[in-house]
Structure formats: structure tokens, C-alpha cells
Amino acid sequence: MRNTSLVFIIAIFIISLAFSACGKDETVPDTTAFKGDFISSAHTTKGVASINPAETTLTLTNFRTDSGPDLDIYLASSINNVTGDYIDLGDIKGLNGTYNYDLPEGDYEVYKYVVVWCVDFDVNFGYAELVKQ
């Protein structure tokens, strides 16, 4: 009976150590270099835009926007003059979900707006301002 009690006490001690280790605050490495929430412009647009620390991928998470003709994803220096200074990442990959876009080298503190741009009508459907994390 004593051995069973001793084994039980040791088991409780080991389990409590394991759970106490889980409760420590540990720094989680940041997985984004830039991040911003989408804001609707001409059409309802929602979700989060983020750029990874290596600045090689733009991710649109929980993204949603309305359908339209010839929608592209732009990185722009301004939402007021998108047709001036921008990087075209190509056709929109989808209207509802999570999507990744390869990024060229660029200064994302300058090209700080991710814009859903309707090429046919020169209309900003929605945008996210990327903020350095």
C-alpha cells in the first residue's frame, strides 16, 4: 500500500511540474513585419493584411470583398492616387478566404497600403494600411 501511495505522490508531483512549466510567460516570436486591417472604400472589404518578417509574402487573412471586373491587389504609396505609385501584385486570388501573394523587393514603409483595385473602373474597393510591427 505504501508503494502505491508513493508512486501516486510522485506522479502528482511530476504532473504539477509539467503544468507549472506551461504557465510561464514566454516570448512568442512575431510572425509579421507589417500588418493592417482592411477598410471598406467603394465596396465592403474586410480582413487582415500582413507581410512576413522576410518581406517575401503578403497574406490576406479572413479576407472578404465584393465581386467586380478585373480586380487586382496593389501595394500603393497612397490611397488617394493609386494609379500613380504602386506595385501590382496581380489578379485577386479570391473573394472570401486566406490568400498569399509573392512580394518583390520594396520599401513597405513607403508602399504601405494594400488596395483592392478595380482596373476597369479605376475604383478602390477597399484597403489596409500596413503598420510596422
C-alpha positions as CSV (number, residue, x, y, z in Angstrom):
1,M,0.0,0.0,0.0
2,R,2.9,2.4,0.8
3,N,4.5,1.9,-2.6
4,T,1.2,2.7,-4.3
5,S,0.9,5.9,-2.3
6,L,4.5,6.9,-3.0
7,V,4.0,6.3,-6.8
8,F,0.8,8.3,-6.7
9,I,2.5,11.2,-4.9
10,I,5.4,11.2,-7.3
11,A,3.0,11.1,-10.3
12,I,1.1,14.1,-8.9
13,F,4.4,16.0,-8.4
14,I,5.6,15.3,-12.0
15,I,2.2,16.3,-13.4
16,S,2.1,19.6,-11.4
17,L,5.7,20.4,-12.6
18,A,4.6,19.9,-16.2
19,F,1.6,22.1,-15.8
20,S,3.5,24.9,-14.0
21,A,6.0,24.9,-16.8
22,C,3.2,25.5,-19.3
23,G,2.1,28.6,-17.3
24,K,5.3,30.6,-17.8
25,D,5.1,33.7,-19.9
26,E,7.3,33.1,-22.9
27,T,8.0,35.5,-25.7
28,V,6.4,34.3,-28.9
29,P,8.3,35.4,-31.9
30,D,6.4,38.0,-34.0
31,T,5.4,36.5,-37.3
32,T,4.6,39.7,-39.1
33,A,6.7,42.7,-40.1
34,F,3.8,44.8,-41.2
35,K,0.1,44.4,-40.5
36,G,-3.2,46.2,-41.1
37,D,-7.0,45.7,-41.1
38,F,-9.0,46.3,-44.3
39,I,-11.3,49.3,-44.5
40,S,-14.1,49.4,-47.0
41,S,-14.0,52.0,-49.7
42,A,-16.3,51.7,-52.7
43,H,-17.3,48.2,-51.7
44,T,-17.4,46.2,-48.4
45,T,-14.0,44.8,-47.8
46,K,-12.8,43.0,-44.6
47,G,-9.9,41.1,-43.3
48,V,-6.2,41.5,-42.3
49,A,-3.2,42.1,-44.5
50,S,0.2,41.2,-43.2
51,I,3.8,40.9,-44.5
52,N,6.1,38.2,-43.1
53,P,9.4,39.2,-41.4
54,A,11.4,38.2,-44.5
55,E,9.2,40.6,-46.5
56,T,8.6,37.9,-49.2
57,T,4.9,37.2,-48.7
58,L,1.8,39.3,-48.3
59,T,-1.0,37.3,-46.6
60,L,-4.7,38.3,-46.7
61,T,-6.3,36.6,-43.7
62,N,-10.1,36.2,-43.3
63,F,-10.3,38.4,-46.4
64,R,-13.7,39.2,-48.0
65,T,-14.7,41.7,-50.7
66,D,-17.4,42.1,-53.3
67,S,-17.0,40.7,-56.8
68,G,-16.1,43.1,-59.6
69,P,-14.5,43.1,-63.0
70,D,-10.7,42.9,-63.2
71,L,-9.8,43.2,-59.5
72,D,-6.1,43.4,-58.7
73,I,-4.1,43.7,-55.5
74,Y,-1.9,46.7,-55.4
75,L,0.7,47.9,-52.9
76,A,0.5,51.7,-53.1
77,S,2.1,54.7,-51.5
78,S,-1.3,56.5,-51.2
79,I,-4.9,55.6,-51.4
80,N,-5.7,59.0,-53.0
81,N,-3.6,58.4,-56.1
82,V,-3.4,54.7,-56.6
83,T,-2.8,55.0,-60.3
84,G,0.4,56.9,-59.6
85,D,2.9,55.0,-57.5
86,Y,2.1,51.3,-56.9
87,I,3.2,47.7,-57.2
88,D,0.8,45.5,-59.0
89,L,0.7,42.0,-57.3
90,G,-1.7,40.7,-59.9
91,D,-5.2,39.4,-60.1
92,I,-7.1,38.9,-56.9
93,K,-6.9,35.2,-55.9
94,G,-10.3,35.1,-54.3
95,L,-13.2,37.0,-52.7
96,N,-13.5,35.1,-49.4
97,G,-10.7,33.3,-47.6
98,T,-6.9,33.5,-46.9
99,Y,-4.6,34.2,-49.8
100,N,-0.8,34.6,-50.2
101,Y,1.0,36.9,-52.7
102,D,4.7,36.8,-53.5
103,L,6.3,40.2,-52.9
104,P,9.1,41.8,-54.9
105,E,11.7,43.7,-53.1
106,G,10.3,47.0,-52.0
107,D,10.1,49.6,-49.2
108,Y,6.9,48.6,-47.4
109,E,7.0,51.7,-45.2
110,V,6.5,53.6,-48.5
111,Y,4.2,51.1,-50.2
112,K,2.1,50.9,-47.1
113,Y,-1.4,50.4,-48.5
114,V,-2.7,47.1,-49.7
115,V,-5.5,48.1,-52.2
116,V,-8.2,46.0,-53.9
117,W,-8.3,47.9,-57.1
118,C,-10.9,47.6,-59.9
119,V,-8.8,48.2,-63.0
120,D,-11.7,48.6,-65.4
121,F,-13.4,51.4,-63.4
122,D,-10.4,52.9,-61.5
123,V,-12.1,52.2,-58.2
124,N,-10.7,51.4,-54.8
125,F,-12.9,48.6,-53.4
126,G,-11.1,48.7,-50.0
127,Y,-7.6,49.0,-48.5
128,A,-5.5,48.1,-45.5
129,E,-2.8,50.4,-44.1
130,L,0.3,48.3,-43.2
131,V,1.9,49.3,-39.9
132,K,5.3,48.2,-38.9
133,Q,5.1,45.7,-36.0
